[in-house]
Amino acid sequence: MVPDVQIVTCEFDKMAMSFDCTGFTEAHMAKTPMSIRQSDQFPHWAQNSSRIEIYSTKQMMYLGRVGGGWQVFEADNKLVDQQYGRVPDEV
């Protein structure tokens, strides 16, 4: 049997960090479509399967892998900063 949820917690002197990864929501989530990666748009983060979420005590960041861009929000969901993504160069 292969686990479908992985959780790692690391504790440091001045901070704690956790990493969660799951595959059981794949039927309800999608990768960032090319139409978004090639335009000035952002994916619908709640249903984006290739997002990374970074949390601090005052803000959070959605980071879209493979050209999805990024956005930073304050606790009241106020947009702080953002940058559109682009498809990476071919190797």
PDB file of N, CA, C and O in Angstrom:
ATOM      1  N   MET A   1       0.840  -1.174   0.000  1.00  0.00           N
ATOM      2  CA  MET A   1       0.000   0.000   0.000  1.00  0.00           C
ATOM      3  C   MET A   1       0.889   1.241   0.000  1.00  0.00           C
ATOM      4  O   MET A   1       1.898   1.290   0.703  1.00  0.00           O
ATOM      5  N   VAL A   2       0.509   2.240  -0.790  1.00  0.00           N
ATOM      6  CA  VAL A   2       1.243   3.490  -0.886  1.00  0.00           C
ATOM      7  C   VAL A   2       0.470   4.563  -0.129  1.00  0.00           C
ATOM      8  O   VAL A   2      -0.731   4.718  -0.346  1.00  0.00           O
ATOM      9  N   PRO A   3       1.135   5.309   0.760  1.00  0.00           N
ATOM     10  CA  PRO A   3       0.418   6.355   1.497  1.00  0.00           C
ATOM     11  C   PRO A   3      -0.017   7.487   0.572  1.00  0.00           C
ATOM     12  O   PRO A   3       0.704   7.845  -0.359  1.00  0.00           O
ATOM     13  N   ASP A   4      -1.198   8.050   0.830  1.00  0.00           N
ATOM     14  CA  ASP A   4      -1.669   9.166   0.011  1.00  0.00           C
ATOM     15  C   ASP A   4      -1.561  10.504   0.744  1.00  0.00           C
ATOM     16  O   ASP A   4      -1.912  11.544   0.186  1.00  0.00           O
ATOM     17  N   VAL A   5      -1.083  10.487   1.980  1.00  0.00           N
ATOM     18  CA  VAL A   5      -0.865  11.721   2.725  1.00  0.00           C
ATOM     19  C   VAL A   5       0.502  11.615   3.400  1.00  0.00           C
ATOM     20  O   VAL A   5       0.827  10.607   4.029  1.00  0.00           O
ATOM     21  N   GLN A   6       1.289  12.675   3.256  1.00  0.00           N
ATOM     22  CA  GLN A   6       2.594  12.739   3.910  1.00  0.00           C
ATOM     23  C   GLN A   6       2.672  14.066   4.652  1.00  0.00           C
ATOM     24  O   GLN A   6       2.367  15.116   4.087  1.00  0.00           O
ATOM     25  N   ILE A   7       3.080  14.019   5.919  1.00  0.00           N
ATOM     26  CA  ILE A   7       3.208  15.229   6.724  1.00  0.00           C
ATOM     27  C   ILE A   7       4.562  15.195   7.421  1.00  0.00           C
ATOM     28  O   ILE A   7       4.907  14.219   8.087  1.00  0.00           O
ATOM     29  N   VAL A   8       5.322  16.271   7.260  1.00  0.00           N
ATOM     30  CA  VAL A   8       6.626  16.400   7.905  1.00  0.00           C
ATOM     31  C   VAL A   8       6.612  17.691   8.706  1.00  0.00           C
ATOM     32  O   VAL A   8       6.200  18.731   8.193  1.00  0.00           O
ATOM     33  N   THR A   9       7.052  17.640   9.949  1.00  0.00           N
ATOM     34  CA  THR A   9       7.160  18.828  10.784  1.00  0.00           C
ATOM     35  C   THR A   9       8.597  18.969  11.257  1.00  0.00           C
ATOM     36  O   THR A   9       9.186  18.028  11.788  1.00  0.00           O
ATOM     37  N   CYS A  10       9.157  20.165  11.055  1.00  0.00           N
ATOM     38  CA  CYS A  10      10.522  20.457  11.490  1.00  0.00           C
ATOM     39  C   CYS A  10      10.474  21.595  12.493  1.00  0.00           C
ATOM     40  O   CYS A  10       9.785  22.591  12.275  1.00  0.00           O
ATOM     41  N   GLU A  11      11.200  21.453  13.587  1.00  0.00           N
ATOM     42  CA  GLU A  11      11.266  22.511  14.591  1.00  0.00           C
ATOM     43  C   GLU A  11      12.679  23.069  14.638  1.00  0.00           C
ATOM     44  O   GLU A  11      13.656  22.327  14.742  1.00  0.00           O
ATOM     45  N   PHE A  12      12.768  24.398  14.560  1.00  0.00           N
ATOM     46  CA  PHE A  12      14.035  25.095  14.628  1.00  0.00           C
ATOM     47  C   PHE A  12      14.016  26.005  15.847  1.00  0.00           C
ATOM     48  O   PHE A  12      12.994  26.103  16.527  1.00  0.00           O
ATOM     49  N   ASP A  13      15.131  26.673  16.134  1.00  0.00           N
ATOM     50  CA  ASP A  13      15.206  27.545  17.316  1.00  0.00           C
ATOM     51  C   ASP A  13      14.126  28.615  17.334  1.00  0.00           C
ATOM     52  O   ASP A  13      13.511  28.857  18.373  1.00  0.00           O
ATOM     53  N   LYS A  14      13.885  29.264  16.184  1.00  0.00           N
ATOM     54  CA  LYS A  14      12.964  30.398  16.157  1.00  0.00           C
ATOM     55  C   LYS A  14      11.750  30.192  15.273  1.00  0.00           C
ATOM     56  O   LYS A  14      10.983  31.131  15.059  1.00  0.00           O
ATOM     57  N   MET A  15      11.556  28.998  14.756  1.00  0.00           N
ATOM     58  CA  MET A  15      10.389  28.754  13.909  1.00  0.00           C
ATOM     59  C   MET A  15      10.122  27.264  13.775  1.00  0.00           C
ATOM     60  O   MET A  15      10.980  26.422  14.038  1.00  0.00           O
ATOM     61  N   ALA A  16       8.908  26.978  13.358  1.00  0.00           N
ATOM     62  CA  ALA A  16       8.520  25.607  13.036  1.00  0.00           C
ATOM     63  C   ALA A  16       8.075  25.593  11.580  1.00  0.00           C
ATOM     64  O   ALA A  16       7.540  26.582  11.080  1.00  0.00           O
ATOM     65  N   MET A  17       8.293  24.485  10.909  1.00  0.00           N
ATOM     66  CA  MET A  17       7.921  24.377   9.503  1.00  0.00           C
ATOM     67  C   MET A  17       7.253  23.022   9.298  1.00  0.00           C
ATOM     68  O   MET A  17       7.713  22.004   9.816  1.00  0.00           O
ATOM     69  N   SER A  18       6.153  23.023   8.532  1.00  0.00           N
ATOM     70  CA  SER A  18       5.497  21.762   8.225  1.00  0.00           C
ATOM     71  C   SER A  18       5.328  21.634   6.720  1.00  0.00           C
ATOM     72  O   SER A  18       5.200  22.629   6.008  1.00  0.00           O
ATOM     73  N   PHE A  19       5.329  20.416   6.256  1.00  0.00           N
ATOM     74  CA  PHE A  19       5.176  20.103   4.840  1.00  0.00           C
ATOM     75  C   PHE A  19       4.105  19.032   4.728  1.00  0.00           C
ATOM     76  O   PHE A  19       4.227  17.957   5.314  1.00  0.00           O
ATOM     77  N   ASP A  20       3.051  19.330   3.971  1.00  0.00           N
ATOM     78  CA  ASP A  20       1.966  18.374   3.754  1.00  0.00           C
ATOM     79  C   ASP A  20       1.879  18.086   2.268  1.00  0.00           C
ATOM     80  O   ASP A  20       1.966  18.999   1.447  1.00  0.00           O
ATOM     81  N   CYS A  21       1.709  16.837   1.923  1.00  0.00           N
ATOM     82  CA  CYS A  21       1.561  16.441   0.526  1.00  0.00           C
ATOM     83  C   CYS A  21       0.504  15.349   0.462  1.00  0.00           C
ATOM     84  O   CYS A  21       0.546  14.387   1.228  1.00  0.00           O
ATOM     85  N   THR A  22      -0.436  15.504  -0.452  1.00  0.00           N
ATOM     86  CA  THR A  22      -1.493  14.515  -0.566  1.00  0.00           C
ATOM     87  C   THR A  22      -1.861  14.283  -2.019  1.00  0.00           C
ATOM     88  O   THR A  22      -1.704  15.174  -2.855  1.00  0.00           O
ATOM     89  N   GLY A  23      -2.338  13.117  -2.315  1.00  0.00           N
ATOM     90  CA  GLY A  23      -2.751  12.792  -3.671  1.00  0.00           C
ATOM     91  C   GLY A  23      -4.224  12.443  -3.776  1.00  0.00           C
ATOM     92  O   GLY A  23      -4.728  12.223  -4.878  1.00  0.00           O
ATOM     93  N   PHE A  24      -4.932  12.388  -2.638  1.00  0.00           N
ATOM     94  CA  PHE A  24      -6.315  11.914  -2.680  1.00  0.00           C
ATOM     95  C   PHE A  24      -7.305  12.940  -3.222  1.00  0.00           C
ATOM     96  O   PHE A  24      -8.464  12.600  -3.459  1.00  0.00           O
ATOM     97  N   THR A  25      -6.882  14.177  -3.422  1.00  0.00           N
ATOM     98  CA  THR A  25      -7.797  15.195  -3.946  1.00  0.00           C
ATOM     99  C   THR A  25      -7.654  15.397  -5.451  1.00  0.00           C
ATOM    100  O   THR A  25      -8.267  16.307  -6.009  1.00  0.00           O
ATOM    101  N   GLU A  26      -6.860  14.570  -6.112  1.00  0.00           N
ATOM    102  CA  GLU A  26      -6.578  14.762  -7.533  1.00  0.00           C
ATOM    103  C   GLU A  26      -7.829  14.811  -8.406  1.00  0.00           C
ATOM    104  O   GLU A  26      -7.830  15.495  -9.429  1.00  0.00           O
ATOM    105  N   ALA A  27      -8.867  14.121  -8.036  1.00  0.00           N
ATOM    106  CA  ALA A  27     -10.088  14.121  -8.850  1.00  0.00           C
ATOM    107  C   ALA A  27     -10.784  15.485  -8.829  1.00  0.00           C
ATOM    108  O   ALA A  27     -11.574  15.789  -9.722  1.00  0.00           O
ATOM    109  N   HIS A  28     -10.498  16.302  -7.823  1.00  0.00           N
ATOM    110  CA  HIS A  28     -11.162  17.597  -7.672  1.00  0.00           C
ATOM    111  C   HIS A  28     -10.248  18.777  -7.968  1.00  0.00           C
ATOM    112  O   HIS A  28     -10.673  19.930  -7.895  1.00  0.00           O
ATOM    113  N   MET A  29      -8.983  18.488  -8.303  1.00  0.00           N
ATOM    114  CA  MET A  29      -8.021  19.557  -8.523  1.00  0.00           C
ATOM    115  C   MET A  29      -7.368  19.406  -9.889  1.00  0.00           C
ATOM    116  O   MET A  29      -7.355  18.317 -10.463  1.00  0.00           O
ATOM    117  N   ALA A  30      -6.827  20.504 -10.405  1.00  0.00           N
ATOM    118  CA  ALA A  30      -6.214  20.476 -11.738  1.00  0.00           C
ATOM    119  C   ALA A  30      -4.910  21.256 -11.736  1.00  0.00           C
ATOM    120  O   ALA A  30      -4.718  22.168 -10.931  1.00  0.00           O
ATOM    121  N   LYS A  31      -4.022  20.889 -12.642  1.00  0.00           N
ATOM    122  CA  LYS A  31      -2.792  21.646 -12.837  1.00  0.00           C
ATOM    123  C   LYS A  31      -3.141  22.985 -13.479  1.00  0.00           C
ATOM    124  O   LYS A  31      -4.223  23.151 -14.043  1.00  0.00           O
ATOM    125  N   THR A  32      -2.222  23.929 -13.389  1.00  0.00           N
ATOM    126  CA  THR A  32      -2.435  25.239 -13.998  1.00  0.00           C
ATOM    127  C   THR A  32      -2.498  25.086 -15.515  1.00  0.00           C
ATOM    128  O   THR A  32      -1.536  24.612 -16.119  1.00  0.00           O
ATOM    129  N   PRO A  33      -3.600  25.474 -16.142  1.00  0.00           N
ATOM    130  CA  PRO A  33      -3.712  25.315 -17.597  1.00  0.00           C
ATOM    131  C   PRO A  33      -2.781  26.264 -18.351  1.00  0.00           C
ATOM    132  O   PRO A  33      -2.422  27.326 -17.843  1.00  0.00           O
ATOM    133  N   MET A  34      -2.402  25.880 -19.545  1.00  0.00           N
ATOM    134  CA  MET A  34      -1.504  26.684 -20.366  1.00  0.00           C
ATOM    135  C   MET A  34      -2.087  28.069 -20.641  1.00  0.00           C
ATOM    136  O   MET A  34      -1.338  29.041 -20.747  1.00  0.00           O
ATOM    137  N   SER A  35      -3.406  28.174 -20.759  1.00  0.00           N
ATOM    138  CA  SER A  35      -4.026  29.482 -21.017  1.00  0.00           C
ATOM    139  C   SER A  35      -3.729  30.487 -19.902  1.00  0.00           C
ATOM    140  O   SER A  35      -3.653  31.687 -20.166  1.00  0.00           O
ATOM    141  N   ILE A  36      -3.562  30.020 -18.665  1.00  0.00           N
ATOM    142  CA  ILE A  36      -3.218  30.898 -17.553  1.00  0.00           C
ATOM    143  C   ILE A  36      -1.713  31.153 -17.531  1.00  0.00           C
ATOM    144  O   ILE A  36      -1.278  32.277 -17.279  1.00  0.00           O
ATOM    145  N   ARG A  37      -0.919  30.119 -17.791  1.00  0.00           N
ATOM    146  CA  ARG A  37       0.535  30.273 -17.759  1.00  0.00           C
ATOM    147  C   ARG A  37       1.053  31.207 -18.851  1.00  0.00           C
ATOM    148  O   ARG A  37       2.156  31.738 -18.730  1.00  0.00           O
ATOM    149  N   GLN A  38       0.284  31.412 -19.900  1.00  0.00           N
ATOM    150  CA  GLN A  38       0.715  32.283 -20.991  1.00  0.00           C
ATOM    151  C   GLN A  38       0.006  33.637 -20.976  1.00  0.00           C
ATOM    152  O   GLN A  38       0.042  34.363 -21.970  1.00  0.00           O
ATOM    153  N   SER A  39      -0.631  33.981 -19.868  1.00  0.00           N
ATOM    154  CA  SER A  39      -1.368  35.245 -19.796  1.00  0.00           C
ATOM    155  C   SER A  39      -1.201  35.871 -18.413  1.00  0.00           C
ATOM    156  O   SER A  39      -0.589  35.282 -17.523  1.00  0.00           O
ATOM    157  N   ASP A  40      -1.744  37.050 -18.249  1.00  0.00           N
ATOM    158  CA  ASP A  40      -1.694  37.734 -16.963  1.00  0.00           C
ATOM    159  C   ASP A  40      -2.906  37.344 -16.127  1.00  0.00           C
ATOM    160  O   ASP A  40      -3.796  38.155 -15.876  1.00  0.00           O
ATOM    161  N   GLN A  41      -2.919  36.097 -15.708  1.00  0.00           N
ATOM    162  CA  GLN A  41      -3.981  35.549 -14.862  1.00  0.00           C
ATOM    163  C   GLN A  41      -3.348  34.663 -13.795  1.00  0.00           C
ATOM    164  O   GLN A  41      -2.173  34.304 -13.876  1.00  0.00           O
ATOM    165  N   PHE A  42      -4.140  34.326 -12.815  1.00  0.00           N
ATOM    166  CA  PHE A  42      -3.712  33.382 -11.786  1.00  0.00           C
ATOM    167  C   PHE A  42      -4.685  32.217 -11.760  1.00  0.00           C
ATOM    168  O   PHE A  42      -5.855  32.380 -12.105  1.00  0.00           O
ATOM    169  N   PRO A  43      -4.216  31.039 -11.353  1.00  0.00           N
ATOM    170  CA  PRO A  43      -5.135  29.910 -11.238  1.00  0.00           C
ATOM    171  C   PRO A  43      -6.088  30.103 -10.062  1.00  0.00           C
ATOM    172  O   PRO A  43      -5.840  30.927  -9.181  1.00  0.00           O
ATOM    173  N   HIS A  44      -7.166  29.348 -10.054  1.00  0.00           N
ATOM    174  CA  HIS A  44      -8.054  29.318  -8.887  1.00  0.00           C
ATOM    175  C   HIS A  44      -7.316  28.481  -7.843  1.00  0.00           C
ATOM    176  O   HIS A  44      -7.327  27.252  -7.900  1.00  0.00           O
ATOM    177  N   TRP A  45      -6.679  29.152  -6.897  1.00  0.00           N
ATOM    178  CA  TRP A  45      -5.752  28.483  -5.983  1.00  0.00           C
ATOM    179  C   TRP A  45      -6.385  27.317  -5.230  1.00  0.00           C
ATOM    180  O   TRP A  45      -5.727  26.299  -5.019  1.00  0.00           O
ATOM    181  N   ALA A  46      -7.628  27.440  -4.826  1.00  0.00           N
ATOM    182  CA  ALA A  46      -8.260  26.382  -4.019  1.00  0.00           C
ATOM    183  C   ALA A  46      -8.347  25.051  -4.761  1.00  0.00           C
ATOM    184  O   ALA A  46      -8.392  23.994  -4.131  1.00  0.00           O
ATOM    185  N   GLN A  47      -8.373  25.091  -6.079  1.00  0.00           N
ATOM    186  CA  GLN A  47      -8.471  23.854  -6.856  1.00  0.00           C
ATOM    187  C   GLN A  47      -7.244  23.626  -7.733  1.00  0.00           C
ATOM    188  O   GLN A  47      -7.321  22.919  -8.738  1.00  0.00           O
ATOM    189  N   ASN A  48      -6.117  24.217  -7.359  1.00  0.00           N
ATOM    190  CA  ASN A  48      -4.892  24.078  -8.133  1.00  0.00           C
ATOM    191  C   ASN A  48      -4.007  23.007  -7.495  1.00  0.00           C
ATOM    192  O   ASN A  48      -3.561  23.159  -6.357  1.00  0.00           O
ATOM    193  N   SER A  49      -3.758  21.930  -8.228  1.00  0.00           N
ATOM    194  CA  SER A  49      -3.013  20.805  -7.662  1.00  0.00           C
ATOM    195  C   SER A  49      -1.507  21.023  -7.643  1.00  0.00           C
ATOM    196  O   SER A  49      -0.787  20.252  -7.009  1.00  0.00           O
ATOM    197  N   SER A  50      -1.013  22.054  -8.321  1.00  0.00           N
ATOM    198  CA  SER A  50       0.440  22.263  -8.360  1.00  0.00           C
ATOM    199  C   SER A  50       0.870  23.493  -7.561  1.00  0.00           C
ATOM    200  O   SER A  50       1.938  24.053  -7.811  1.00  0.00           O
ATOM    201  N   ARG A  51       0.049  23.912  -6.606  1.00  0.00           N
ATOM    202  CA  ARG A  51       0.376  25.083  -5.803  1.00  0.00           C
ATOM    203  C   ARG A  51       1.219  24.704  -4.586  1.00  0.00           C
ATOM    204  O   ARG A  51       1.188  23.574  -4.099  1.00  0.00           O
ATOM    205  N   ILE A  52       1.958  25.682  -4.128  1.00  0.00           N
ATOM    206  CA  ILE A  52       2.689  25.574  -2.867  1.00  0.00           C
ATOM    207  C   ILE A  52       2.154  26.696  -1.989  1.00  0.00           C
ATOM    208  O   ILE A  52       2.016  27.830  -2.446  1.00  0.00           O
ATOM    209  N   GLU A  53       1.854  26.389  -0.733  1.00  0.00           N
ATOM    210  CA  GLU A  53       1.354  27.392   0.211  1.00  0.00           C
ATOM    211  C   GLU A  53       2.420  27.643   1.265  1.00  0.00           C
ATOM    212  O   GLU A  53       2.936  26.707   1.875  1.00  0.00           O
ATOM    213  N   ILE A  54       2.747  28.916   1.474  1.00  0.00           N
ATOM    214  CA  ILE A  54       3.731  29.290   2.479  1.00  0.00           C
ATOM    215  C   ILE A  54       3.032  30.223   3.462  1.00  0.00           C
ATOM    216  O   ILE A  54       2.480  31.249   3.064  1.00  0.00           O
ATOM    217  N   TYR A  55       3.056  29.866   4.749  1.00  0.00           N
ATOM    218  CA  TYR A  55       2.364  30.633   5.781  1.00  0.00           C
ATOM    219  C   TYR A  55       3.358  31.298   6.725  1.00  0.00           C
ATOM    220  O   TYR A  55       4.387  30.716   7.067  1.00  0.00           O
ATOM    221  N   SER A  56       3.043  32.519   7.144  1.00  0.00           N
ATOM    222  CA  SER A  56       3.771  33.180   8.231  1.00  0.00           C
ATOM    223  C   SER A  56       2.730  33.614   9.251  1.00  0.00           C
ATOM    224  O   SER A  56       1.552  33.282   9.116  1.00  0.00           O
ATOM    225  N   THR A  57       3.147  34.340  10.253  1.00  0.00           N
ATOM    226  CA  THR A  57       2.181  34.763  11.276  1.00  0.00           C
ATOM    227  C   THR A  57       1.253  35.855  10.776  1.00  0.00           C
ATOM    228  O   THR A  57       0.173  36.039  11.338  1.00  0.00           O
ATOM    229  N   LYS A  58       1.645  36.595   9.724  1.00  0.00           N
ATOM    230  CA  LYS A  58       0.830  37.706   9.250  1.00  0.00           C
ATOM    231  C   LYS A  58       0.399  37.588   7.790  1.00  0.00           C
ATOM    232  O   LYS A  58      -0.553  38.251   7.378  1.00  0.00           O
ATOM    233  N   GLN A  59       1.066  36.777   7.019  1.00  0.00           N
ATOM    234  CA  GLN A  59       0.759  36.679   5.590  1.00  0.00           C
ATOM    235  C   GLN A  59       0.849  35.234   5.127  1.00  0.00           C
ATOM    236  O   GLN A  59       1.379  34.367   5.822  1.00  0.00           O
ATOM    237  N   MET A  60       0.312  35.001   3.928  1.00  0.00           N
ATOM    238  CA  MET A  60       0.469  33.694   3.298  1.00  0.00           C
ATOM    239  C   MET A  60       0.742  33.899   1.823  1.00  0.00           C
ATOM    240  O   MET A  60       0.358  34.917   1.247  1.00  0.00           O
ATOM    241  N   MET A  61       1.408  32.928   1.210  1.00  0.00           N
ATOM    242  CA  MET A  61       1.782  33.023  -0.192  1.00  0.00           C
ATOM    243  C   MET A  61       1.326  31.778  -0.928  1.00  0.00           C
ATOM    244  O   MET A  61       1.536  30.656  -0.465  1.00  0.00           O
ATOM    245  N   TYR A  62       0.698  31.985  -2.082  1.00  0.00           N
ATOM    246  CA  TYR A  62       0.424  30.896  -3.020  1.00  0.00           C
ATOM    247  C   TYR A  62       1.481  30.986  -4.108  1.00  0.00           C
ATOM    248  O   TYR A  62       1.677  32.039  -4.714  1.00  0.00           O
ATOM    249  N   LEU A  63       2.147  29.893  -4.345  1.00  0.00           N
ATOM    250  CA  LEU A  63       3.184  29.833  -5.361  1.00  0.00           C
ATOM    251  C   LEU A  63       2.802  28.751  -6.355  1.00  0.00           C
ATOM    252  O   LEU A  63       2.711  27.577  -5.996  1.00  0.00           O
ATOM    253  N   GLY A  64       2.581  29.139  -7.598  1.00  0.00           N
ATOM    254  CA  GLY A  64       2.182  28.185  -8.627  1.00  0.00           C
ATOM    255  C   GLY A  64       3.389  27.593  -9.328  1.00  0.00           C
ATOM    256  O   GLY A  64       4.146  28.312  -9.980  1.00  0.00           O
ATOM    257  N   ARG A  65       3.573  26.296  -9.200  1.00  0.00           N
ATOM    258  CA  ARG A  65       4.693  25.641  -9.871  1.00  0.00           C
ATOM    259  C   ARG A  65       4.507  25.677 -11.383  1.00  0.00           C
ATOM    260  O   ARG A  65       3.385  25.825 -11.868  1.00  0.00           O
ATOM    261  N   VAL A  66       5.569  25.547 -12.110  1.00  0.00           N
ATOM    262  CA  VAL A  66       5.589  25.450 -13.570  1.00  0.00           C
ATOM    263  C   VAL A  66       4.846  26.610 -14.235  1.00  0.00           C
ATOM    264  O   VAL A  66       3.983  26.391 -15.085  1.00  0.00           O
ATOM    265  N   GLY A  67       5.178  27.829 -13.852  1.00  0.00           N
ATOM    266  CA  GLY A  67       4.631  28.997 -14.524  1.00  0.00           C
ATOM    267  C   GLY A  67       3.312  29.517 -14.010  1.00  0.00           C
ATOM    268  O   GLY A  67       2.640  30.263 -14.722  1.00  0.00           O
ATOM    269  N   GLY A  68       2.907  29.157 -12.798  1.00  0.00           N
ATOM    270  CA  GLY A  68       1.627  29.592 -12.265  1.00  0.00           C
ATOM    271  C   GLY A  68       1.635  30.943 -11.584  1.00  0.00           C
ATOM    272  O   GLY A  68       0.579  31.444 -11.197  1.00  0.00           O
ATOM    273  N   GLY A  69       2.826  31.556 -11.425  1.00  0.00           N
ATOM    274  CA  GLY A  69       2.915  32.846 -10.751  1.00  0.00           C
ATOM    275  C   GLY A  69       2.840  32.710  -9.241  1.00  0.00           C
ATOM    276  O   GLY A  69       2.877  31.603  -8.703  1.00  0.00           O
ATOM    277  N   TRP A  70       2.733  33.853  -8.560  1.00  0.00           N
ATOM    278  CA  TRP A  70       2.588  33.831  -7.102  1.00  0.00           C
ATOM    279  C   TRP A  70       1.812  35.055  -6.621  1.00  0.00           C
ATOM    280  O   TRP A  70       1.777  36.093  -7.281  1.00  0.00           O
ATOM    281  N   GLN A  71       1.186  34.899  -5.443  1.00  0.00           N
ATOM    282  CA  GLN A  71       0.448  35.980  -4.795  1.00  0.00           C
ATOM    283  C   GLN A  71       0.653  35.879  -3.290  1.00  0.00           C
ATOM    284  O   GLN A  71       0.721  34.782  -2.735  1.00  0.00           O
ATOM    285  N   VAL A  72       0.752  37.043  -2.628  1.00  0.00           N
ATOM    286  CA  VAL A  72       0.886  37.110  -1.178  1.00  0.00           C
ATOM    287  C   VAL A  72      -0.328  37.846  -0.625  1.00  0.00           C
ATOM    288  O   VAL A  72      -0.708  38.900  -1.133  1.00  0.00           O
ATOM    289  N   PHE A  73      -0.934  37.285   0.417  1.00  0.00           N
ATOM    290  CA  PHE A  73      -2.126  37.859   1.036  1.00  0.00           C
ATOM    291  C   PHE A  73      -1.900  38.072   2.524  1.00  0.00           C
ATOM    292  O   PHE A  73      -1.168  37.319   3.165  1.00  0.00           O
ATOM    293  N   GLU A  74      -2.546  39.123   3.077  1.00  0.00           N
ATOM    294  CA  GLU A  74      -2.573  39.324   4.517  1.00  0.00           C
ATOM    295  C   GLU A  74      -3.701  38.489   5.107  1.00  0.00           C
ATOM    296  O   GLU A  74      -4.472  37.866   4.376  1.00  0.00           O
ATOM    297  N   ALA A  75      -3.792  38.480   6.425  1.00  0.00           N
ATOM    298  CA  ALA A  75      -4.779  37.653   7.106  1.00  0.00           C
ATOM    299  C   ALA A  75      -6.215  37.963   6.691  1.00  0.00           C
ATOM    300  O   ALA A  75      -7.056  37.064   6.684  1.00  0.00           O
ATOM    301  N   ASP A  76      -6.513  39.209   6.346  1.00  0.00           N
ATOM    302  CA  ASP A  76      -7.872  39.587   5.949  1.00  0.00           C
ATOM    303  C   ASP A  76      -8.120  39.359   4.457  1.00  0.00           C
ATOM    304  O   ASP A  76      -9.078  39.889   3.894  1.00  0.00           O
ATOM    305  N   ASN A  77      -7.263  38.576   3.826  1.00  0.00           N
ATOM    306  CA  ASN A  77      -7.342  38.222   2.399  1.00  0.00           C
ATOM    307  C   ASN A  77      -7.026  39.409   1.488  1.00  0.00           C
ATOM    308  O   ASN A  77      -7.368  39.397   0.306  1.00  0.00           O
ATOM    309  N   LYS A  78      -6.374  40.430   2.039  1.00  0.00           N
ATOM    310  CA  LYS A  78      -5.948  41.589   1.247  1.00  0.00           C
ATOM    311  C   LYS A  78      -4.685  41.216   0.464  1.00  0.00           C
ATOM    312  O   LYS A  78      -3.723  40.700   1.033  1.00  0.00           O
ATOM    313  N   LEU A  79      -4.698  41.479  -0.835  1.00  0.00           N
ATOM    314  CA  LEU A  79      -3.554  41.195  -1.690  1.00  0.00           C
ATOM    315  C   LEU A  79      -2.410  42.140  -1.367  1.00  0.00           C
ATOM    316  O   LEU A  79      -2.597  43.357  -1.364  1.00  0.00           O
ATOM    317  N   VAL A  80      -1.227  41.598  -1.096  1.00  0.00           N
ATOM    318  CA  VAL A  80      -0.051  42.386  -0.745  1.00  0.00           C
ATOM    319  C   VAL A  80       0.859  42.574  -1.955  1.00  0.00           C
ATOM    320  O   VAL A  80       1.313  43.687  -2.225  1.00  0.00           O
ATOM    321  N   ASP A  81       1.125  41.494  -2.684  1.00  0.00           N
ATOM    322  CA  ASP A  81       2.008  41.547  -3.840  1.00  0.00           C
ATOM    323  C   ASP A  81       1.731  40.336  -4.716  1.00  0.00           C
ATOM    324  O   ASP A  81       1.167  39.342  -4.257  1.00  0.00           O
ATOM    325  N   GLN A  82       2.130  40.424  -5.976  1.00  0.00           N
ATOM    326  CA  GLN A  82       1.904  39.311  -6.894  1.00  0.00           C
ATOM    327  C   GLN A  82       2.812  39.433  -8.107  1.00  0.00           C
ATOM    328  O   GLN A  82       3.327  40.508  -8.413  1.00  0.00           O
ATOM    329  N   GLN A  83       2.998  38.317  -8.787  1.00  0.00           N
ATOM    330  CA  GLN A  83       3.706  38.309 -10.063  1.00  0.00           C
ATOM    331  C   GLN A  83       3.134  37.181 -10.906  1.00  0.00           C
ATOM    332  O   GLN A  83       3.000  36.048 -10.445  1.00  0.00           O
ATOM    333  N   TYR A  84       2.799  37.506 -12.147  1.00  0.00           N
ATOM    334  CA  TYR A  84       2.278  36.489 -13.056  1.00  0.00           C
ATOM    335  C   TYR A  84       3.380  35.510 -13.420  1.00  0.00           C
ATOM    336  O   TYR A  84       4.562  35.852 -13.407  1.00  0.00           O
ATOM    337  N   GLY A  85       2.989  34.319 -13.735  1.00  0.00           N
ATOM    338  CA  GLY A  85       3.959  33.299 -14.110  1.00  0.00           C
ATOM    339  C   GLY A  85       4.072  33.166 -15.609  1.00  0.00           C
ATOM    340  O   GLY A  85       3.284  33.737 -16.362  1.00  0.00           O
ATOM    341  N   ARG A  86       5.031  32.428 -16.020  1.00  0.00           N
ATOM    342  CA  ARG A  86       5.229  32.105 -17.429  1.00  0.00           C
ATOM    343  C   ARG A  86       5.786  30.692 -17.508  1.00  0.00           C
ATOM    344  O   ARG A  86       6.409  30.199 -16.568  1.00  0.00           O
ATOM    345  N   VAL A  87       5.549  30.056 -18.639  1.00  0.00           N
ATOM    346  CA  VAL A  87       6.066  28.710 -18.852  1.00  0.00           C
ATOM    347  C   VAL A  87       7.591  28.792 -18.871  1.00  0.00           C
ATOM    348  O   VAL A  87       8.140  29.694 -19.505  1.00  0.00           O
ATOM    349  N   PRO A  88       8.289  27.882 -18.198  1.00  0.00           N
ATOM    350  CA  PRO A  88       9.755  27.915 -18.187  1.00  0.00           C
ATOM    351  C   PRO A  88      10.334  27.665 -19.590  1.00  0.00           C
ATOM    352  O   PRO A  88       9.696  27.070 -20.459  1.00  0.00           O
ATOM    353  N   ASP A  89      11.547  28.138 -19.763  1.00  0.00           N
ATOM    354  CA  ASP A  89      12.248  27.885 -21.031  1.00  0.00           C
ATOM    355  C   ASP A  89      12.525  26.400 -21.186  1.00  0.00           C
ATOM    356  O   ASP A  89      12.746  25.693 -20.203  1.00  0.00           O
ATOM    357  N   GLU A  90      12.513  25.938 -22.413  1.00  0.00           N
ATOM    358  CA  GLU A  90      12.871  24.544 -22.680  1.00  0.00           C
ATOM    359  C   GLU A  90      14.362  24.367 -22.463  1.00  0.00           C
ATOM    360  O   GLU A  90      15.153  25.272 -22.730  1.00  0.00           O
ATOM    361  N   VAL A  91      14.735  23.205 -21.980  1.00  0.00           N
ATOM    362  CA  VAL A  91      16.146  22.904 -21.709  1.00  0.00           C
ATOM    363  C   VAL A  91      16.787  22.323 -22.946  1.00  0.00           C
ATOM    364  O   VAL A  91      17.975  22.000 -22.931  1.00  0.00           O
TER     365      VAL A  91
END
